[in-house]
Amino acid sequence: MGATLPVAELIAEEIETRIYAGIETKKILQMIFKRLRKHKPVIRHQIDLRKALSLLNPAPDFERFIQLLLSEHGYEVTPNQIVRGKCVEHEVDAVARKNGKTCIVEVKHHFKYHTPTSLDVSRISRAVFEDVTEAYELGLNNLKIDYALIVCNTKLSEHAKRYADCRGIRHIGWSSPPNHDLQTMIEEKKLYPITFLKGLNAETRNKLAHNGIILLKQLTEKNPTALRRQTGISKEKLGSIVGKARTILSGN
């Protein structure tokens, strides 16, 4: 009977029989992943998605990753813009358009993925939005902005979220908003970062990123010979990581 249970329920039952009072969360996660690898072999080629996002360099890699993610979800994205405000010019990570609405995008990355994105990020986004909007109304720029959007790889702090909701600032982060959070957007389109690959060292990662390879999808679409020539990565190593990337994307 147990063999017919969904994998998640089967693993949960196995783990429940082995946990004890005071067990560390880290230990439970290790037990879960060990069993997942048995039920779903593709797991052995990948790391935790949340950790993978934290391993990306903030600029330009994570910014580029978010620009690609928004593009795949129907936004028309113009990256890295200088926009004139009433008081000063502002450097924004992107200007994005969708469904007839235009937004300025603030991308925030944390290496420590349990660190919440703070209230200051929401306040700065609001201040930029106001300055740029006032400039538009005065005829100082021709960019009509409808809203500001924060995209980050962590959760927003409760203060940041309350302020954003109050001020009409939209946000995409870890586990929020419901049904349109960062991990859902990534998994729907299989837009996994190259850091999702287990065993990919920093040197190889940086060589790929330097040549514009941020996503596993890009890695599998590139001509292997051209990629080898561009990156200087050996044929054997490149063949291995491309093979793992294909396995992850196929879900096998």
Secondary structure, 3 states (H helix, E strand, C coil): CHHHCCHHHHHHHHHHCCCCCCCCHHHHHHHHHHHHHHHCHHHHHECCHHHHHHCCCHHHHHHHHHHHHHHHCCCEEEEEEEEECCCCEEEEEEEEEECCEEEEEEEECCCCCCCCECHHHHHHHHHHHHHHHHHHHCCCCCCCCCEEEEEECCCECHHHHHHHHHHCCEEEECCECCCCCHHHHHHHHCCCEHHHECCCCHHHHHHHHHCCCCEHHHHHHCCHHHHHHHHCCCHHHHHHHHHHHHHHHHCC
